[in-house]
Amino acid sequence: MRAVVFEQFGEPAGVREVPDPEPAEHGVVVRVEATGLCRSDWHGWMGHDSDITLPHVPGHELAGVVEAVGARVTGWRPGDRVTVPFVCACGSCPSCAAGDQQVCEHQTQPGFHHWGSFAQYVALDHADVNLVAVPDGMTYATAAGLGCRFATAFRAVVQQGRVAAGEWVAVHGCGGVGLSAVMIAAASGARVVAVDVSPQALDLARKFGAAECVDAARTPQTAQAVREVTGGGAHLSLDALGSPVTCAASVNGLRRRGRHVQVGLLPSPDGTTPVPMARAIALELELLGSHGMAAHTYPAMLELVRAGVLRPDLLVTSTITLDETPSALAAMGTAPGGGVTVIEPWS
């Protein structure tokens, strides 16, 4: 098969022929019809993820068709249209038994723990626990974004953030996850403030329901701006980018007893990030993490998509080939946010 491969962190990746994967006894091999290009893939390419070993094939949000199944798989067969959360759970640890597969103690992640979906085929673990059927009528390009950016945003806003109609929700960083969060929060009846440095990203945020926008390139004190437009601060705020600046701004933009959800990755040399804890104590803020979404919780989200309340298809703004992927991956470090790029490996 053809796949995007990098040999060294931060060095240009290339497209080449590599062996086809084989399914584990509990797993499947999926023919990849579409896979999203995510900032997490850029972090992996840069060497920010200790689980990656070289050489490596990135890619973790995908949709496609089951090509082969392992001997112990009972719920899936070749030809099934599927997607998958980026966290592939084991199904048997205490966290999985509690229904918290998104924090599985023995999780594997395609594109991180093993070769991923920037390829024509990908192997996935514990298929009976992790695969999700792609609904009839949903395109692969739309379904590909569900496993990471859209489901991650849905859990962050609805399940972790406990959004309520009429609340103010601030979204810091309007890339794929952030724009998904804007759409989901607005559809939930919240008033959304979108914060980004990119005019293009803010235009999309308005399109997807943001009531207010803050141009971070022109507004040094974004937290103050959020407090002003919301009349005292957001009830719920998300850092959907992942940087010390956006994390602090998200916390500082909250009102009393507000809720901060950290969604964007925060890599640092020592594994820590400064957080304004004095404000968290004084205002009794909640600081929460959000890490994907378990496969068994997809039905509520998929029903909202089926009903047209949520439109993840509108987030897809460009489609590229495998050959165009290495340069697109490298550009993510400097490219402004806004929209979703989908790779079609068979194009």
N, C-alpha and C positions, 0 to 999 in steps of 0.2 A: 504494500500500500504506500501511498504518498503521505508524508507528514511534515510538519514544521518541527525542526530539531535545533536546539542550541547546545553547543559544546562547552561554553564558558559563560558565566554570569555577566550580563551587561554587554556581551559581544554579539555581533549580528547573527541572527538565526538564519537557517536555510531550509529549503524544501528538498527532500530526498526520499528515495525508496527505502523502506524499513520493513522488517518482517510483520506479517499480519498477527494480531493478538489471538490467543486461545482463551476460551472461557474457563474460569475456575469451576469446580464442582457446584458451587453455590451461586455462580455468576453467569453473565451473558456477555456476548459480543454484540455491539450495536453498530450498524452501518450509519455513520453520521451524515445526516442530511443538512443540518445547520448547527452552528455553534457560535456563541457570542464572544466578542472580544471585550474583556473586563479588566479594570484596573488591577484586580488581584493577580491576573496573568502577568501584568507588567511588574508587580512586586516580586513575583516568583522569578521572572527573567533577570531582575536586578540582584537576586541573591538574598532577598529579605525573608525567605522561608527556609528554615533548617531541614524540612522534610524532603526537599528536592535533592536528588542525586543526578549527576551528569553522566552521559548526555541525557537530554530530557525533551519530552514533547509536552507543551503546555495545553491548556484548554479544559474548562470544567463546567460550562453551562451548555447543554446540548439537547438535541432532539433527533430522533431517527427511527430506524426499523431494526427490530431484533433479528440478528443474522444467525446466531448459534446460541444454544443454551447448555448449561452444565447439567450433569446427571442428577443433581439433587434439586433442581429448579422445578417447581410444580405449577406456578401461576402464570407462566409466560411461555410463548412459543415463537418460532421464527415467523416473521411477517407482522408481528404486533408493533403498532406505532407507540413510541414511548418517549418520555423525558425522565429526568432523575434529579433529586436535590444534589447540590455539590458535596454535601456530607453524606457519604454512603455508610450507613450504620451497620453494626454487627447483628442487631436484633436480639441479643442475649445478655448483655451486660445490665447492671442495675439501672443505668440511665435509660436504656432502651425499654426495660420492663416498666419503667415509670411513664413511658410515652415520650421521653425527651431524646429522640434519636438525633436531633441536631447537635447535641453535645455528647454523643456516644463515646464511651471510653476507649473503644477500639476502632474508631472510624477510619475510613480511607477516603481520600479525595482525589478523583481523577485530575490530572494536571498538576498534582502536588506530591502525593504519596506514590503515585505511579503514573505512567504515560497517559496523557489526556486526549482531548477531543479535537485538537488542531491536526486532524488526521482523517482518513477515510473510514477507519474503524477504531472503536475504543472498547476495552474490556471494563465491565462494571461488576462490583462485588455484591453479594447477598441480594440477588435480584428480587426475591420474593418480599423482602423488607423495603426495598428502595425504589423500584420502578413505579412510575405513574403513567397511566394510559393517556395519550394525547387525544382529546375529544375530536369527534368527527367535525370536519369543517375548519379546524384550527390549523394554520400553516405551520410548517416546521420552524420557520423563522420566528414566528411568535412564540411557539412552545419552547424554543431554545432559551429564551430569556427568563422563563419561569423558574428554572432550577437555582439560579443565583440571584440576579438583581431584583426581579419582581417578587419572588417569594420571600427573599430577605427583607425587602421593603415592607411587604405585607405583614410579616411577623413583627418587624420593628415598630410599625405604626399601630397595628390592631392588637396584637397579642402582648407584646412587651410594653408598648407605649400606652395602651388602653385609651386610644383616642375617643373623644366624645364629641357629638355634634355641638357646634357653637364655640368650641375651644380654638385658641390660636395655636398653630403648629408652625415652628420654624424649621426649615430644611437648609442646612449648610452644605453646599456642594451639590450641583445639579447635573451630575453625569447620569449614567443609567440607573443607579440605585436611587439617587436623589430625585430624579424626575418621576420614577415609579412611586416614591414616597409622596411627592406632591399630588399625583393623580389619586392615590389611595386615600390620603388624608382629605382631599377636597370631596371625593365621592362619599366619604364618611360624614360629611356635613361640617367639617372643620374649616376655619379660615387660615389660609396658608401664607406664610412669608417665605419666599425663596431667596437664598443668598448665594451669589456666585460672582466670579470675576469676569465671566463671559457673557456679553450681550446676547449671543445666540442661545446660550443655555437659559437665560432669563426669559427670552422670548418664548421658548418652548415651555418653560414653567408657567407662564401666563396662559398659554394655550391649554395646558393640562389642569388649570384651575387655581393657580396662585392668585390670591387677592392683592398681595403686595410683593414687591421685589426690591432687594437691596443689592446694588452694584458694589461688590467688595473691592473692585479696582479703584473706585472713586470715594469709597467710604471707609476710612481706616478703622473707625470704631463701629464695627458691625453689630456688636452686642448692644451698644447704646441705641443704634438705629432700630434694632428689633424691639427693644423695650419701648421706644417712642411710638412706633407704628401700631403696637399691640396694646398701648395704654397700660404699661406696667410690666410687660414681659410675656413670653410664650408660656402656655400651660405645658406644652410638650415640645421638645427640640431634639433634632437628630443631627449628628455629625455624620453625613453620608460620604464625605471625602476621606477623612482620616489624616489629620495633621495636628500638631500641638496647637496651632493657631485656631483651626476650626473647632477643635474639641473645647478649648477654653472659651471661644466665642459662644458656642452652643450653651455651655453651662452658665456663662455670665448673662446671657440673654433671657434667662428664665425668670418668671415671677415667683413669689413665695409658694413653696410646696410644689414647684414644677418638676417635670420629669425629663431628664436627659437620657437619650439612647445613643450609645456609641455603636455605629454600624461600620464605618470605614476603618480599615486596618491602620494600626499605629506603630509601624516598625521603628525601632530605635536601637542604638548600639547596646544599651544595657537593659532593654526590654521594658523600660518604664517611660511614662509621659507625665509631665506636670499637669495637674488638674487643680482648679481653684477651690480647694476643699473648705477654705474659710467661708466662702459664700454658700457652699453646700450645707455646712453646719448651721449658719445663721438663718438661712431661709428654709431649712428642712427639705432640701432637694433630694430627689431620687436619682441615682446614677446607675444606669442599666446597660448591659451589653446585649447584643443580638447577633446570633450566629446561624443564619440560614433558617430553614423550616423543615420539619419532619414530613415525610411523604404522606403519612396518614392524616395530616391536617390540610392537605391540598383541596379537598372537596368544597369547602366554604369559599375559597378563593376562586376555584374554577367555576362555581355556580354564578358568582358575580361577573366573571368574564363571559360566561354563556349568556347571561341576561343583558349584556352590553353596558353594565354599570362601570366596569373596568375595561379599558381598551389597551392592553399591552402591545397590540399590533401597531398602534400609533407611535410607539417609542422607537421603532426600527426606522432609522433614517438613511442607512447605507448598507449595501451588500458587497462583499469582496470575495476574491478567490484565495486559495491557499498561497498562491505565488505572491499575492499582495500582502499577505499577513505579516511577514517579518518586519517590513518597514512600518506597517501600521502599529505593530506591537511596540517598536522602539519609540514611535512618535507619541505614545500615551504619556510619557514623562513630561511633555511640554504642551501637548495639544489641549485646547480649552474643552470644557465639558459640554454636554449637549447631545442627546440622541444616542442611539444604540447601533453599533456596527455588528453585522452578522456575517460569518464566514460560511460559504457553501463549498465544502471540500471536493465535490464532484463537478464543479463548474470548470 
